[in-house]
Amino acid sequence: MSALFEPYVLRSLTIPNRIWMAPMCQYSAEASGPDAGVAHDWHFAHYAARAAGGTGLILVEATAVSPEGRISPADLGIWNDRQVAALRRITDFLAGQGTVAGIQLAHAGRKGSTERPWLGGGPIEADAPGSGGWQPLGPSPLAFDEGHPVPAELTTDQIQVVVAQFADAARRALAAGFQVAEIHGAHGYLIGEFLSPHSNHRTDAYGGSFENRTRFALEVVDAVRAVWPEDLPLFFRISATDWLTENEADERDGWTADDTVRFARELRAHGVDLLDVSTGGLAPRAKIPAAPGFQVPFAERVRTEAGLPVAAVGLITEPAQAEKILSEDRADAVLLGRELLRNPYFARSAARELGGEVSVPQQYGRAA
């Protein structure tokens, strides 16, 4: 059997294949009012199509643990029960197709309060009348880029509030029917901002040394793991490098691949079951050598050196390419992003090409 179509077991959960959908923001929720952050028909149709296409695990997009944790006002949220009910409609459908439903719990930090990408993606002024913007938060008063607001530096008490928000979000995710929770620590959002010395200039217990900079992330992991069922897996998404020290010699410039391997061992000890390994997103002008599979070596290092299962991401677009990554033991699964936007039925196409099998809706059986 093709490695892509072998089931994968984490704790008590069996995922039917190794073709998984990466979290990809849709920026399509209501921005304000009682339906702020609530999933609606677009989200249902979007995720339902990939489930009908045979995707083994779908990680729903970055879903904010608080209103100020959103990237844009149109992000999904999971800070109230109205949002839970809408997400339950999606998870029920995914389960009916044999697809495992996961969710990425997120806080945007200093990259919050921005426009949707197709409106330019620029910062929204918090005090502009009717803008829907807010004051972003961060580990240090350092703006993400020119023109972006300086975030309010979180106090130690406020940090504990955010930790509790992640735990509350995990409880709601379980009520919404999700079987995998992923903590978003990548792409320069709040947790990643604490990890990297490029964005974390604190001098208290949450800044400076590696142990201090990872403290917030591990507190979030512990809080989520404490409320997430023991028999269900917990993922963590990380940017394995900021792509800064790879280009410049200054160790203070950013988070490195060596840091990631070291941190992965800590995550494993704190109950994380799989690392979703991406890169970049913290520094807007970092030089990233994007090419097919360019992030796979970082996942492979974690798998080999830290002994933690990994999912590989990054310009994985062809069935044979994905199969090769798994068959060479470079990763335990592949997470597809833009390719699944182009082709919701990637898993079915790959099964035909490689000789595997995926679940097909009864209504489509005649075309199997």
KAJOPE-V319773 format. One record per pair of residues at least 24 apart in sequence whose ideal C-beta (glycine too) atoms are under 8 Angstrom apart, sorted by the first residue. I is the first residue (numbers start at 1). J is the second residue. D is the distance in Angstrom with one decimal. If there is no record, write none. Layout:
I/J/D
I/J/D
This chain:
1/355/7.6
1/356/6.4
2/323/5.8
2/350/7.8
2/351/7.8
2/354/4.0
2/355/6.0
2/356/4.4
3/323/6.0
3/326/3.9
3/327/4.8
4/319/7.0
4/322/5.8
4/323/5.4
4/326/6.2
4/334/7.6
4/350/6.0
4/354/6.4
4/356/6.0
5/351/6.5
5/354/7.4
5/356/3.1
5/357/6.1
5/358/7.0
8/56/7.6
8/332/6.5
8/333/6.1
10/233/3.9
10/273/5.0
10/274/6.5
10/309/7.3
11/230/7.4
11/231/5.2
11/232/6.1
11/233/5.1
11/273/6.5
12/231/3.9
12/232/7.2
13/100/6.7
13/179/5.7
13/180/7.2
13/231/7.5
13/232/6.0
13/233/5.8
15/56/4.9
15/57/5.0
15/100/5.0
15/333/7.6
16/56/4.8
16/98/5.8
16/99/7.6
16/100/7.5
16/358/7.5
16/359/6.7
17/54/7.3
17/56/3.8
17/347/6.6
17/356/7.3
17/358/6.4
18/56/6.5
18/322/8.0
18/326/5.9
18/332/7.1
18/333/4.1
18/334/6.3
19/54/7.3
19/55/5.8
19/56/5.5
19/322/7.1
19/333/7.7
19/334/6.5
19/336/6.7
19/346/6.7
19/347/4.5
19/350/6.6
20/55/6.8
20/56/5.8
20/57/4.1
20/58/7.4
20/59/6.9
20/311/6.3
20/333/5.3
20/334/6.8
20/335/4.9
20/336/7.1
21/50/5.4
21/55/5.1
21/57/6.9
21/58/4.4
21/59/6.1
21/335/7.0
21/336/6.3
21/337/7.9
21/340/5.3
22/59/6.3
22/276/7.7
22/313/5.7
22/335/4.0
22/336/6.3
22/337/4.3
22/340/7.8
23/59/4.6
23/60/6.6
23/61/4.7
23/62/5.6
23/104/4.1
23/182/7.1
23/184/7.5
23/237/7.5
24/61/5.6
24/337/5.5
24/338/7.7
24/341/7.0
25/61/4.7
25/62/5.5
25/71/6.5
25/72/7.9
25/75/6.5
26/61/5.9
26/76/7.7
27/71/7.7
27/72/5.3
27/74/4.5
27/75/6.6
27/116/4.1
27/117/6.7
27/118/8.0
28/74/6.0
29/74/5.3
29/75/6.2
29/76/5.2
29/77/7.2
30/74/7.5
31/72/7.9
31/73/3.6
31/74/5.2
31/132/5.2
32/73/6.8
32/132/5.8
34/82/6.7
35/82/7.2
36/67/7.1
36/73/7.6
36/77/6.7
37/63/8.0
37/64/6.6
37/67/7.4
37/70/7.2
37/75/6.6
37/76/5.7
37/77/2.6
37/78/7.5
37/79/7.0
37/80/7.8
37/83/5.4
38/76/7.8
38/77/7.6
38/82/5.8
38/83/5.3
38/86/4.8
39/76/5.8
39/83/7.2
39/86/4.3
39/87/5.5
39/89/7.6
39/90/6.2
40/86/6.8
43/76/7.1
43/86/7.8
43/90/6.4
44/89/6.2
44/90/5.6
44/93/7.1
47/90/5.3
47/93/7.7
47/94/6.5
48/90/7.4
48/93/5.3
48/94/7.5
48/97/7.8
49/344/4.2
50/99/7.7
50/340/5.7
50/344/4.9
51/93/6.7
51/94/4.7
51/97/4.1
51/98/7.9
51/99/4.0
52/97/5.9
52/344/7.4
52/345/7.9
52/361/5.3
52/364/7.2
53/340/7.9
53/343/7.9
53/344/4.4
53/345/3.9
53/346/6.6
53/347/5.7
53/348/5.7
54/345/7.0
54/347/3.4
54/348/4.8
54/351/6.8
54/358/3.1
54/359/6.0
54/360/7.1
55/99/5.8
55/340/7.0
55/346/7.5
55/347/5.4
56/99/6.7
56/100/6.6
56/333/7.9
56/347/7.1
56/358/8.0
57/99/7.0
57/100/4.5
57/101/8.0
57/102/5.8
57/180/6.6
57/333/7.6
58/94/6.0
58/99/5.7
58/100/7.4
58/101/6.1
58/102/6.7
59/102/4.3
59/103/6.8
59/104/5.5
59/180/7.1
59/182/5.8
59/235/7.8
59/276/7.9
59/335/7.4
60/87/7.3
60/90/7.1
60/101/7.1
60/102/6.8
60/103/4.6
60/104/6.6
60/178/7.6
61/104/6.5
62/104/5.1
62/106/3.8
62/108/7.8
62/184/5.6
62/189/7.7
63/103/5.6
63/104/6.2
63/105/6.3
63/106/6.2
63/169/7.4
63/173/8.0
64/106/5.9
64/107/6.7
64/108/7.0
65/105/5.7
65/106/6.9
65/107/5.6
65/162/7.4
65/165/4.2
65/166/5.3
65/168/7.2
65/169/4.1
66/107/6.9
66/162/7.5
66/165/5.0
67/134/7.1
68/112/6.3
68/113/7.8
68/134/5.1
68/135/7.4
68/136/7.3
68/137/6.2
69/106/6.5
69/107/3.7
69/108/5.8
69/109/7.9
69/112/6.8
69/162/7.9
69/165/7.2
69/190/7.3
70/108/6.0
70/112/6.0
70/113/7.8
71/106/8.0
71/108/4.4
71/111/6.3
71/112/5.9
71/114/6.1
71/189/7.7
72/113/7.9
72/114/5.5
72/115/6.3
72/116/5.2
72/124/8.0
73/113/7.9
73/124/7.3
73/132/4.2
73/133/7.5
74/116/5.6
75/108/7.9
78/103/7.3
78/105/7.0
78/169/4.7
78/172/5.0
78/173/6.2
78/176/7.4
79/165/7.1
79/168/7.4
79/169/6.9
79/172/7.8
81/172/7.3
81/175/8.0
83/172/7.3
84/172/5.0
84/175/5.3
84/176/4.6
85/176/8.0
87/173/7.9
87/176/4.0
87/177/7.4
87/178/7.6
88/175/7.7
88/176/5.0
88/177/5.2
91/176/5.9
91/177/3.3
91/178/5.9
92/177/6.2
95/177/7.0
97/359/6.4
97/361/6.5
98/359/4.0
99/359/7.8
100/179/5.5
100/180/6.3
101/177/6.3
101/178/5.1
101/179/6.1
101/180/7.4
102/178/5.9
102/179/6.8
102/180/3.2
102/181/6.9
102/182/6.0
102/235/7.1
103/173/5.0
103/176/7.5
103/178/4.6
103/180/7.4
103/181/6.2
103/182/6.9
104/182/4.5
104/183/7.8
104/184/5.1
104/237/6.7
105/166/5.8
105/169/4.9
105/170/6.5
105/173/6.8
105/181/6.2
105/182/6.9
105/183/5.7
105/184/6.4
105/224/7.2
106/184/3.9
106/189/6.2
107/137/7.9
107/162/6.2
107/165/7.5
107/166/7.5
107/184/7.5
107/189/6.4
107/190/4.1
107/191/7.1
108/136/7.3
108/189/5.0
108/190/6.5
109/136/6.6
109/137/6.0
109/138/5.1
109/139/7.7
109/151/6.8
109/188/7.8
109/189/5.2
109/190/3.0
109/191/7.8
109/192/7.9
109/193/4.8
110/136/4.9
110/137/7.1
110/138/3.8
110/142/7.2
110/143/6.8
110/144/5.1
110/148/7.3
110/151/3.9
110/190/7.6
110/193/6.1
110/199/7.3
111/136/7.2
111/144/5.3
111/148/7.9
111/188/5.9
111/189/5.8
112/136/4.4
112/137/7.4
113/149/7.3
122/147/6.9
123/147/6.3
123/148/4.8
123/149/5.9
125/149/7.6
137/162/7.9
137/190/7.0
138/190/7.1
138/193/5.5
138/199/7.1
139/190/7.8
139/193/5.2
139/194/4.8
139/199/6.6
139/200/4.5
139/201/7.9
139/202/5.7
139/206/6.6
139/207/6.7
139/216/7.6
140/193/8.0
140/199/6.6
140/200/5.8
140/201/4.4
140/202/5.8
140/207/7.4
142/199/5.8
142/201/6.6
144/188/7.0
144/284/6.8
145/284/4.6
153/202/7.8
156/204/6.7
156/205/7.3
156/206/7.2
159/206/6.5
159/216/6.0
159/219/7.8
162/190/7.3
162/220/7.8
163/216/7.4
163/219/5.0
163/220/5.5
163/223/5.0
164/223/6.9
166/220/4.8
166/223/5.8
166/224/5.6
167/223/4.0
167/224/5.9
167/226/6.9
167/227/5.2
170/223/7.9
170/224/4.5
170/227/5.1
170/228/5.3
171/227/5.2
174/227/7.7
174/228/6.9
174/229/6.9
174/232/8.0
179/232/5.6
179/233/7.9
180/232/6.9
180/233/5.6
180/234/7.7
180/235/6.1
181/224/6.2
181/228/5.5
181/232/7.6
181/234/5.6
181/235/7.0
182/234/7.6
182/235/3.8
182/236/6.9
182/237/5.7
182/276/6.3
183/217/7.8
183/220/5.9
183/221/6.3
183/224/6.1
183/234/7.3
183/235/7.2
183/236/5.0
183/237/7.1
184/237/5.3
185/217/5.6
185/236/5.7
185/237/5.9
185/238/5.1
185/239/7.7
186/237/4.5
186/238/5.2
186/239/4.3
186/276/7.6
186/278/4.9
186/281/6.4
187/239/5.8
187/278/6.7
187/280/7.0
187/281/3.1
187/282/7.4
188/239/7.2
188/242/8.0
188/280/7.8
188/281/4.0
188/282/3.5
188/283/7.3
189/281/7.6
191/216/6.7
191/217/5.0
191/220/6.5
192/238/7.5
192/239/5.7
192/255/7.5
192/281/7.1
192/282/5.9
193/282/7.1
195/238/8.0
195/255/5.4
195/259/7.5
195/263/7.5
196/242/5.6
196/254/5.4
196/255/4.2
196/282/5.4
197/251/7.7
197/252/4.9
197/253/7.4
197/254/6.9
197/255/7.4
198/242/5.9
198/244/6.1
198/252/7.4
198/253/5.8
198/254/4.5
198/255/7.4
198/282/6.1
198/283/6.0
199/282/6.1
210/259/6.8
210/262/7.1
214/263/5.8
214/266/6.5
217/263/7.8
218/266/6.4
218/267/7.8
218/270/5.7
221/267/6.5
221/270/4.8
221/271/6.9
221/272/6.1
222/270/6.0
222/271/7.8
225/270/6.7
225/271/4.2
225/272/7.8
233/273/4.0
233/274/6.5
234/271/6.1
234/272/5.5
234/273/5.6
235/272/7.0
235/273/6.7
235/274/4.9
235/275/7.4
235/276/5.5
235/311/7.8
236/267/5.5
236/272/4.8
236/274/7.8
236/275/5.7
236/276/6.9
237/275/7.8
237/276/4.0
237/277/8.0
237/278/6.3
238/263/7.3
238/264/7.9
238/275/6.1
238/276/7.2
238/277/6.2
238/278/7.0
239/278/5.6
239/279/5.1
239/280/5.7
239/281/5.6
239/282/6.5
240/277/5.3
240/278/7.1
240/279/5.1
240/295/7.1
240/298/3.6
240/299/7.6
240/301/7.8
240/302/7.4
241/279/5.2
241/280/7.4
241/298/6.8
242/279/7.9
242/280/6.8
242/282/4.7
242/283/5.6
242/286/6.1
243/279/6.4
243/280/5.4
243/283/7.3
243/286/4.0
243/287/6.3
243/288/5.1
244/282/8.0
244/283/5.7
244/286/5.6
247/286/7.2
247/287/5.4
254/282/6.8
254/283/6.7
254/286/7.7
255/282/7.3
257/298/5.7
257/301/6.2
260/298/6.7
260/301/7.6
260/302/6.4
261/301/5.7
261/302/5.9
261/305/4.8
261/306/5.3
264/302/4.7
264/305/8.0
264/306/3.7
264/308/4.8
265/306/4.9
265/307/7.7
265/308/7.5
267/308/6.7
268/306/6.6
268/307/6.8
268/308/4.7
272/308/7.1
273/309/6.7
274/308/7.1
274/309/4.5
274/310/6.5
274/311/6.2
274/332/7.0
274/333/7.9
275/299/7.6
275/302/5.5
275/306/7.9
275/308/5.3
275/309/7.3
275/310/5.0
275/311/7.6
276/310/7.6
276/311/5.0
276/313/6.9
276/335/6.3
277/302/6.0
277/310/5.4
277/311/7.0
277/312/6.5
277/313/6.8
278/313/5.2
278/314/6.9
279/314/7.4
290/314/7.6
290/315/6.5
291/315/6.6
292/316/7.4
292/317/6.9
292/321/6.6
293/321/6.5
293/325/6.9
296/325/5.8
296/330/5.6
296/331/6.6
297/330/7.9
299/330/6.7
299/331/4.9
300/330/4.3
300/331/6.8
303/329/7.6
303/330/7.2
303/331/6.5
303/332/7.1
311/335/4.7
313/337/6.7
319/346/7.7
319/349/6.9
319/350/3.7
319/353/4.8
319/354/5.6
320/353/7.4
320/354/7.5
322/350/7.1
323/350/7.9
323/354/5.9
